[in-house]
Each structure stands twice: as C-alpha cells, then as structure tokens.
Amino acid sequence: MKGDEMSEAAWLVCWQCKVTLGLGKAVKEKESDRITSFVTTKGVGSAQPVRTKALWRMMSDHAGHPLEVVREFSRRFDDIGELDENGDDVYVDIDIEEFAKDYPG
C-alpha cells in the first residue's frame, strides 16, 4: 500500500431493506480521491474470503435494490445510524462470519 493513504470508513447500504455491510477503511491514492481498496484490521478486504463472500451475499440478497457506498464523513452517514449492520467491526448486529456462513456464492 505504499503511496496510498488511509481515510474514512465506508459501508454498503441497501436503503430499501435498511441494512448495511461494513467495507472497512477506504485507502486512497495520495494524488487523488480515487479509492484503491478497503482495509480492516485483518488486511485488505478483497483478500479476505469471508469478507468477499459477505459482499457477494449482500449484493445477491439486494439485487435490484438501491445500493450505495456511504463514507463516514459524507452527508449520508448520519442516515445509516439506525440501520442493521452486517459485519462491521464497531457496531455489530450480525457477525461477518455468521452473515457469510451459509452463502453458496
């Protein structure tokens, strides 16, 4: 991750079902606001099989719904405060391992 800098946390939100999936902290390029990856305490999210499986389950369960990536310091962040959480490290309603457990994808 040399050359990148850490930034705010982000969540994938389904506004229709009022659920979220914690993506981790966004890693941005120094020269721009382009996000290159999301990381958690266990490393890069896309390198974590359980986190990747949970992301695919979230997208499958909510196909056709209004999904949005909401960042911690955005105007929409306050809107997700009362939503159910799937797999976030801070506000856990459903542990990420449990959420991904029986998903065949």
N, C-alpha and C positions, 0 to 999 in steps of 0.2 A: 504494500500500500504506500510505498514511497512516492512522494509528490502529491498525495491526496491529504485532505484534512477532514476531520470528523465534524459532524454538525448535529442537527436535531433528530430526535426520534420520529418515526413515522408508523402509521397504521393503514392497513387496507380496510376500508369501511364499506359495508352494504347498508345504505340508508334505508332501503325498503324493509329489511329484516332487523335493522338496528343491532348489528353485530360488527365486531372489528377483529382484525388479526394483527398483532404486533409484528412489524417488519424488522425492527431494530433501529440502530442509529444510521442515518444516511452518511455515506462517505462521498465527498465532493472533490472534484478537481480543483486545484488551487487557482487556476486561471479563469474558472467559470463556476457557475452554479450547477453544472451538469453532475447528476448523481451517478457514481460508478458502481456502487454496491450498498448493501445494508449489512451491518455487523451487529452481533450480540456478544455477550460475554463468552460464548463458545466459538466465536470466529465469524467468518463471512457466511451470511445466511444461505446463499445458494450452494455452499459446500456442505451444508448440514442436511442429511437425508430426511430427518424428521421434519425440519422446518420447511423444506421444499415440498414434502408430501402434504403438510398442513396448508401451504399456499395453494397447491393444486386442488385440495378438497374445498377450500374457501371459494375458489373460482368456479368449481363444478357445482357446488351447492347453490351458488348465487348467479348462475349463468342467466343473462337477460335482465339482471337487476342493476340498478345504478351503483356501480362500484367506484370508489375514489381513494387515492392515496392522500392521506391528510398528514401534514407535518406538524410537529409540536408547536412551532411558533407561527402557525398560519391562523387566519381569522376563523377557519372551520374547526380548529382544535377544541374550542370550548363546547362545540356542538356534540362531540363524541363522549363527553364526560359521563353520561348516563347510559351509554350503550354497553351491551355484554361484550366481554373481552375473551378472545380465543388465543391463548398462548403468549401473552405479554409477560415480560419479566417483572413488572411493577404491580399492575392491577390484574391479578389472575382470577378469572372466574372458571375457566377451563384450562387445565394444563396443556401445553402444546403436544406433549406425547400422547395424552388421552384423546385430544382432538384428532390427531393423525392416525391413531391406533388401528382402527378397522377400515380405513380407506384403502380400496384396492389399487388406486392410481399411482 
